[in-house]
Amino acid sequence: MVTGKKIGFIGGGAMAEALIRGISGIGLVDIASLYVADSSNKRRTYLRQTLGIQTFSSNAALVENADVIFLTVKPQVVETVLKEVGATLRADQLVVSIAAGVTIETLENNLPAGMPVVRVMPNTPVLVREGAAALTAGQFANQEHIDMVEMIFNAVGRVAIIQEDLMDAVTGLSGSGPAYACMIVEALADGGVRMGLPRSTALTLAAQTLLGTAKMLLETEQHPGLLRDMVASPGGTTIAGIHALENGGLRAALINAVVAGTERARELGKKK
């Protein structure tokens, strides 16, 4: 489905680089079929030398060569980019946007009539091929388009297909979630240091604990409460720690963080 497609990225930043590494690394698309357009000569040179990828200084030139066009630029320049390449786009191409807060309606209104669009919200762990992404499709995108984009993002993590009105909740959860996870890792490590562990050891143990637990949840598909109870024996150390976390309001704080992130995403979306 993706084989034989030429994929172009308008914007050669970290997210574009991560996607290129992911889809070429597993052989989903040959590196010769991947292109990047970026305004920075320094960035284009880096991508050519590091990834062996063909680069363009012109967005329109990239569009002429690609079947699938990823918008991997900052949200505030998306409309400008679309107006720049609109006349070059063809009906048989697909536009995929990862610009936070830019709605499908905005994308479609700035594209030629009938242009298929898919909107995706990935997060930063795509850099290590462990990202979480959600996608939603525009009115002109068909199942083949959706399957293609899902396959691409499965190359760098896991994908959920959702309705667009839930995209702000995705932003508040998995979009902002890596920051919450980093705070949890740092706090656990601080606890280890408080109890005498060297900082580097404490950080390694804390990060690996979250990584291993997340992998166990995903692979067993068991409820987190069941896995928690496997560790929390009666009268033991874990239940004592859980009691301390409940007293500190950990769960409520994390729920509130997701709610706050979602509400802020909605506010930013209204300003666009």
Summary of the structure (lengths in Angstrom):
residues: 272
radius of gyration: 21.2
end to end distance: 34.2
largest distance: 69.1
contacts: 836
relative contact order: 0.10
helix: 59%
strand: 13%
